[in-house]
């Protein structure tokens, strides 16, 4: 919601999907959400560009608040 004298707004919805694109040293994440009261096929899309470091910090934060642990890296065998 926009506030008087401000260009800022808040939007609420349910996350329904996301994709990403590797751009070398950056990542583009496309987030899809559905707002309350929207028609059945209406989905909002927002694209976020971030550094890979920002993406890692976000991923670790989401792991932390979800109560889950990241998948452990597979151990490399000596002949790999």
VENQUIGI-V434107 format. One record per residue. RES is the residue in three letters. D_FIRST is the distance of its C-alpha to the first C-alpha in Angstrom with 1 decimal. Layout:
BEGIN
((RES & D_FIRST) (RES & D_FIRST))
END
This chain:
BEGIN
((UNK & 0.0) (UNK & 3.8) (UNK & 6.4) (UNK & 9.8) (UNK & 12.2) (UNK & 10.2) (UNK & 9.7) (UNK & 7.7) (UNK & 4.5) (UNK & 4.9) (UNK & 6.5) (UNK & 9.3) (UNK & 12.7) (UNK & 16.4) (UNK & 18.3) (UNK & 21.0) (UNK & 22.8) (UNK & 23.3) (UNK & 26.0) (UNK & 27.2) (UNK & 29.5) (UNK & 31.9) (UNK & 32.0) (UNK & 34.9) (UNK & 33.6) (UNK & 29.9) (UNK & 28.0) (UNK & 25.3) (UNK & 23.3) (UNK & 21.6) (UNK & 19.2) (UNK & 18.7) (UNK & 16.3) (UNK & 15.8) (UNK & 12.7) (UNK & 13.7) (UNK & 15.1) (UNK & 16.0) (UNK & 19.6) (UNK & 22.2) (UNK & 22.6) (UNK & 19.0) (UNK & 18.0) (UNK & 15.4) (UNK & 17.2) (UNK & 16.4) (UNK & 19.4) (UNK & 20.0) (UNK & 23.2) (UNK & 24.8) (UNK & 28.3) (UNK & 30.4) (UNK & 30.4) (UNK & 26.6) (UNK & 26.9) (UNK & 29.7) (UNK & 27.8) (UNK & 24.8) (UNK & 27.4) (UNK & 29.3) (UNK & 26.2) (UNK & 25.4) (UNK & 29.1) (UNK & 29.1) (UNK & 26.3) (UNK & 27.6) (UNK & 31.0) (UNK & 32.8) (UNK & 34.9) (UNK & 35.0) (UNK & 37.9) (UNK & 40.9) (UNK & 42.4) (UNK & 45.5) (UNK & 48.7) (UNK & 50.7) (UNK & 54.3) (UNK & 57.0) (UNK & 58.0) (UNK & 54.6))
END
